[in-house]
Amino acid sequence: MKYLLLGIFSILISANVFARDTNSMRTTTEAIFIGDTEEMLISKMGKAKPRYFVYEDGNFVCATTEYKYDIDMQEYKVYLCRGKIFKIDVKNK
């Protein structure tokens, strides 16, 4: 019984480090939302090194640009398709 409870507890703790979707990315002075353009992202957050790949999710396929930002002990990945943000992932460090 102890091992079962310990196993469940460790799974719950480790689930916190997985990435999750969010609708916005905020700093103390700026905010980025889904639907914003790439120009808005770069002007507010600065230019990060982009990564290019093809994003496939069911029927949705797009040539995607990914930018990574580290803000307040969290890593944000911003995905752009056709010049607009369509997804923001956040992961605790």
N, C-alpha and C positions, 0 to 999 in steps of 0.2 A: 504494500500500500504506500509506503514511504517513497519507493522508487517511482511509482505511478504519479504521485503528486509532484515529485521533483522533476519528472519528465515534462509534465504539463506546464509547470512553472517556467522551466527553461525555454520551452517553445513560445510561451507568451512573451518572455523577455526578448528572445531573438527576433520575434516578428516586428519589433519596433525598428530594426535597422533596414528593412526592406523599403524600396522606393514606393511612393504613392503619388497619385495624380492630385494636382491642385489647380485652382483657377487663376491664381495670381502669385507674383513674386514681389516681395516688398523689402526695401531697405528703409533706413530712417528718413530719407528724403524723397525716394522715388517708388513708383509702383508700376509693375508690368502685368498686363492681363491677357488672357486668350483673346485673339482677334487683333491685337496690336501688330503693327508692321515691324519689319526688320530694322528699318531706319529708326523707329522709336526705341526699340530695344538697344541698339548700339549707342544712340545719343544719351540714353538714361543710364545704362549699365556699363558702357565701354565695350570695346572690341575684344572678344575672346577668340581663341583659336577655334575655328569651325571644323566640324567633322561632317562629311557628306556621305550619305548612304540612301538606299531605297527602303522606305518604310512600308510595310505590308501589314494590314490588320483587317482580315476578312475581305470585304469588297473594296476597301480603301487602300490604294497604292499611290505613293507620291515620292518624288525625288526630294529628300529631306536634308535640311541643314540643322545641325545640333550645336548649341553653345552651352558651355558649362560655367557656372558661377558658384563661388563659395561665399555664403553669407551667414553670419552668426551660427557657426557650427553646423550648417546644413549645406548640402550640395544640391544645387538646382540644375536640371537639364531642360533647356528650352528647345522645342522642336518647331521648325518653320517649314511650311509648304506653300509654294507660290508667293513668298514674301510676307506671309502672315503666320503668327503663332497659333498652332492648333493643339499643342499639348505642353504641359509643364510638369515635370516629375521632381519630387523633392525626397531627399534621403538624409537622415540624421547621420552625423559622423560619430 
